[in-house]
Amino acid sequence: MAGVEGRVALVTGGGQGIGAAIAARLAAGGAKVGVLDLDEANTAAVVAGIVDTGGSAIGVRADVSKADQVQAAVDRVVSELGGLQILVNNAGVLRDNLLFKMSEEDWDLVMNVHLKGAFLCSKTAQKHMVDAKYGRIITMSSTSALGNRGQANYATAKAGLQGLTKTLAIELGPFGVTANAIAPGFIETAMTKATAERVGTTIEQMREAVAAAVPVRRGGLPDDVANTVAFLAGEESGYVTGQVIYVDGGRGLI
Ligand code: NAP
């Protein structure tokens, strides 16, 4: 068996944006996909799109920062889809502000969704992977992990996820489970639209600025990330672990 065919995947934050593209890409490769989001209604269009094109998917409601909800979501995926071999920790929120204006609530929310969410989902999912001696954990970091104005909370969480990824790689590697992170640059979604608005520009202007600054001369799209996930989620990537793959058009090279 190659790629992700016949595997079961859980994609957090799969109701829109990058997560929706990842869910569709994995389903197109033959995986059965649990599309997890805060509100199950948000996953309906993603699930319908997959099922309409002959794929297999279910929508799952959960807040990734709540242990009981994560456990229930994983249990449901395992019982309805028949196991769990691929976890994509993608759910995310922004609460940007300069440090002196950043509230404790906004710090805590970003830590809870990104860091605690990835911890809880990975901890709950790994049991099924270790039992099966096979698994793939892919976690969404960001170029912001290297530092970004107005994102003290988000940059810290995204850097923390790189540490989590490398530790999972060390602990789970002997059981056939790899763990890798993807660090996207600018990818056009609702999240980057909100960022554009915050800094007083538009998504179109932001896309043009990014295109001028990166070697590949265009902004990123959700499918750019989804294609990278498909590789890391597949059987053939088994000797790649503990890595952070920057999907950013070569940002910083020119
Ligand atoms: P998005 O469009 O805002 O999608 C994020 C999804 O996560 C939403 O569906 C959201 O649900 C869900 N979510 C938020 N909190 C959750 C929680 N507690 N439990 C479960 N689901 C939750 O963002 P995106 O641009 O696709 O980003 C996806 C991931 O890539 C994030 O981790 C982000 O940090 C990372 N990333 C994005 C970019 C970029 O340029 N877009 C760059 C680097 C990294 P609701 O809509 O209901 O809140």
Boltz pocket constraint, residues with backbone or C-beta under 6 A from the ligand:
constraints:
  - pocket:
      binder: B
      contacts: [[A, 12], [A, 13], [A, 14], [A, 15], [A, 16], [A, 17], [A, 18], [A, 19], [A, 36], [A, 37], [A, 38], [A, 39], [A, 42], [A, 62], [A, 63], [A, 64], [A, 65], [A, 89], [A, 90], [A, 91], [A, 92], [A, 93], [A, 113], [A, 117], [A, 140], [A, 141], [A, 142], [A, 143], [A, 183], [A, 184], [A, 185], [A, 186], [A, 187], [A, 188], [A, 189], [A, 190], [A, 191], [A, 192]]
      max_distance: 6.0
